[in-house]
Amino acid sequence: MSSQVNNVFDQLFQITKQLSDEKAPSAIHKILKELYQIIQKHVTKYESINMLPVHAQTTFISISHLLTSIIANPDFPADSILLSSTCIAVLVAEIFSPDFASKFLIFLYHSVGKKIQGATLDGFIENETHPKSLYISFETCQIKEFLTTSSEEQTDLISIVQEFIQEEDKRKIPTFHQIAILHGILSCQRTDLFPFKSRLFGHKPFLIAIFNSIYLSCLTPCSSQYHAFSTLVNWLKTCQKFFHKLFDNRDNKSEIYFSSDTFIVKKILYLLESNWESPIKGVSSFVKEAYRLLIALSKTECYYLKNYDFDIVYYLLDQTSKLSWKVKGKYIVLSIILQFIDYTKFVKKHPDVPKEIILNLKANYAASAISEVYKSIVESMKKENSSLSDLHKEWCFWWKEPIVASLVSNDKLLIQGVANLILPWTLNSIPNSYELLLDVFEKEGDTAPTLMLMRIAKESGICELREKEVNLIRKYLHHQNVHLRMEILSVLCSSSKKSEALSEDELKLLQDFIIANLNIDSTSFQQLLLSQLRVLLVRIRNSLVQEYRLKCKDAHLIPEHLLKAKNVHLQLNQAQLEFVEWLVETAVLNTFPGASFQRRRISLSILNIIFDVLVVSPQGNKRKEKPSKFVKQVIQVAQMKDLWKFLIDETLLNIFPCVTDYTDEVRALAYSLLVEFSTWPGIYKDLPCETLIRRGFDLCSNPDYRSNEAGAYLICLVYKKFYVRDNKFAESNGAFIIPYLSRIFGRTGYQEYYILIDVPTVKYTHGVLLALQYCLSNSKEALRSYSYKQPAKVVQFVDSVMNFCEITIEEVLNVLRGDDEKNHCPSFSDIGEALEKVVISQQSEIEKAVDLSKEVELLLTCCWHKIKNCCFVLYELASCIYELNIDIQSKKGYLCKISDQLSYVLITCRHRGIVDACSLALNKFCVMLLKDDDLHEEICF
């Protein structure tokens, strides 16, 4: 054996040792990549394993066992299984003769299938001698026997091969692991394995012999269909690549595979037709590719055999013509076969095709496939018509009328389909098609299609807003039709480039548009307004960054602290800088008290978008966002021009009234903006925190939950801004956290020495509990850090909160039960009667005139909100306890106590609001415990 061969097997031996000593899937995958590079270096062929030296035989058997164990192991990732299959198949094909290799690979396919389908996964064991060595115990002796005594006379081998090549109705569906073996076989692209023929598989090429297994694999459940169809496409590509090697030496040229209505063609077409509408991502692409490859193979074989009686293209066309225009598969096949036939003859024979194609674009499920047919026909037109005038004439004759008719129709789905799938491609593919369509719409006076066409052309980079377009937009800028205004907004904001600067005309039109459309009730309009403004602001930001780079080309070489001197004299697009400044001022002004809900919500959302685009996105922390260090320089340049000071001044303090708004969404938006982007407290003393805290407690004492939430937001805002600004600050500020939280907790009236309280008559505490919940949700890092320094104080605080929540829940549930202590789960009517008695007993003679039902309703609201907020406080407290530096038994004790309390509420109360809130809190609690498997198992089971 040559030194090269020795070297290869030495490397294989080292790989075997690495695989035996490694169990981590990621590390094994890395080793498999190294193995794949090694096995391709072997050039010598051996008839069987007996021809190898003893140490090479041992190495090969070991590597075979290890790779097979990975392939058959369901716990390994799919990528590793596929790579292992490729490695073992290529290794066998490179080392051994086609005769031996084909039999071994068929045997391997059978063995893996037998292992998986036999449901004996305990066959995977760890070697006792080498604890980290993983090998496969099943078939070990059989594999070794096969490797050493393989011959055509082996009865078991013959039966395995016969089972491998027999028809599908007599075989089981392959598993994913067997599909992986087929994938590996098709990876052997440099060998003479595929043309090899044997009497064991009917004197057919080995590549043809494996077709039945590939066909069966495509019948597998959805979980493996992607890999199965990938294997089918690879098989067709391999047939195309090795066609002449496969068939040049064909003994009988009458043996046909692809150039007739053969078994293979029928089965492939059946698979493709069955998966036209496959829900599995990627399968549709494989189906299209398989059609193309099958057509190419059929034509190649027809040419080779000089047999032109069968044309698969017209065979498919004939079959497709019988299908309804509503069938998605019809368009998939047409889009492919139209590339191989004369489109003129086709459309003349079927003159209704253009109309049907455009009309059926309203079917969302098939719209993409339908558009592919249109593209195929137009591409053929472009090839046939060399001059632009001939192309225009041909396109207008067939397509202009149906496209125009669809855009002026009242069918929104049809308009959307044409606008999204047909027009953008048409404008980019057919020169001057924009002008052709625009002339038609202008003559007819159809404004909506005209604006839509302008928008698509602008997005495609076909046209810019000139005087004619600007005048049209200005004319319809304030039209009463909301859909026209939506199109105008899209035209103004859209662009083919994300860094294209806006013109002064566009900015002025946008200012007029925005100020007049902040109070629109249409949900679709609001969504479009906000999404388009985000697109617009990203354009402005990117264009300013691009301009900065052009004017300061060496900025990336200069340290950031030295750029300020250069920025003083830099001039950027003044109109865009002023537009952003105007937009912030407008948004802030439109949050004034008394403004409508829509105006305030939209204005706050605009502010949120502005800060997100200029502050958050440049940091690159969001998905698909790239950080940009030059945004800071653009902001600095703007602020030197006395613009964009809203990023550093008290501008956002003007939205404080929105925190106490009566609508949930406005409150939440305002709170989020103030927490994330406000510079308060900073250097501004106009808004002392003590004033906010007092106002917050006043609102928390109100029985109305909306006032409670406003108060809780104010209290938590002070807490976030002064105590836990970020994790690092919170960890160093732990000594002040407990007193602040204790101050909130003290407002509940809880005293350690007096725990039996009369809940119905106590001051409303559910608002304070809500404030405590919000603050605890931001206290994990601070309490964890403080528990290292003062664990006793933290534990004392935790005990106090838990005791109060338990007492409150028990007392309120007792009130809801009434006098019937045995009734642990009162009905809603029982609750009403119990609360009515409480109200009557507490009313004086003067108060008898008060409406009883309203008093009961108020008391019920207070009761169920107390329990709800207690449940969420317990969950937030559990999240903090989980992070504390306390002994594990104490931690388990607290968490078990909280889970028992939440379970107790669910068991003893039927009130829908309480049950829903407690269920959500318990669900979050269990999800939090998933971080620790032992805790989760001990507490939740």
Summary of the structure (lengths in Angstrom):
residues: 941
radius of gyration: 37.2
end to end distance: 62.7
largest distance: 113.6
contacts: 2973
relative contact order: 0.03
helix: 71%
strand: 1%
